[in-house]
């Protein structure tokens, strides 16, 4: 891997694949490709293969490993607190390792159908004092950690691993797409205090909330853009692919909406009704967390949100002010690339088993200096 010039990131969605390839020697000129819209999951391998072939032709380099971005309607986050009394005076790295491993074993025991893809330490409480990151050289008698585990279904990951294995491609790291995107956009927009991202995908809506730069809450609703598309298809009695095209284009002068059977107003009414439902369910999810204030900032993103932008805010019946983030193919792939390569002081690095030559602590952590 070390002699390769390029690093590949693939975001594997339920309706579209997005991919970026990054030159380690020329970071200013990455290449991005996305697949056509699809609903038939049997086409997944074919679409991936087309993208890989395109990359290999451009770079003259064989793609044999990738970082994989993925979300799921069955994705879960689990918050857990663990503590330990310290017999020695100084807090050591292996005290933290012990607690993280203890928490991890509990997750694996009770959620055996899930794989852990992200481990985020939200808070260190040392002698009843809270720290956002581990302090150097501190005396300690008692420590507790607040940890969030983001997990994806084993069944989904096994299916994807098999597809890439058939293409002779190994997966270096699995990344939760909505989590990676929210971190990237929060940092790019320099958002502080409280902010929540509502990421509407094709089959799910992820809700990711931050308080003062710390991940506070992640929830997933099994409703997304596909429900909007199906509503349009059912009520307007049109093909699902045509409904998807209409959903993504509300321009009055576009030929796609010049249909004598229905009006643009009817199309918008159908789409906005389902979108309002998604926003209301998202707000209820956020309200269930006592730490999140009702006036906190909300940002809507994702492929399913493209039926809306800031021009249509007044047409949505929703009690809170909400901003719409217009994502690009480049934004999504850059999110996966950054979370794989940039230092994150809160996250514990989940390293594949094949990288066993590293030191014991180095294998598991990348936030210690």
Secondary structure, 3 states (H helix, E strand, C coil): CCCCCEEEEEEECCCCEEEEEEECCEEEEEEEEECCCCCCHHHHHHHHHHHHHHHHHHHCCCCCEEEEEECCCCCEEEEEEEEEECCCCECCHHHHHHHHHHHHHHHHHHCCCEEEEEEEEEEEEECCEEECCCCCCCECCEEEEEEEEEEEEHHHHHHHHHHHHHCCCEEEEEEEHHHHHHHHHHHHCCCCCEEEEEEECCCCEEEEEEECCEEEEEEEECCCHHHHHHHHHHHHCCCHHHHHHHHCCCCCCCHHHCECCECHHHHHHHHHHHHHHHHHHHHHHHHCCCCCCCCCEEEEECHHHCCCCHHHHHHCCCCCCCEECCCCHHHHHHHHHHHHHCCCCCEECCCCCCCCCCCHHHHHCCCCC
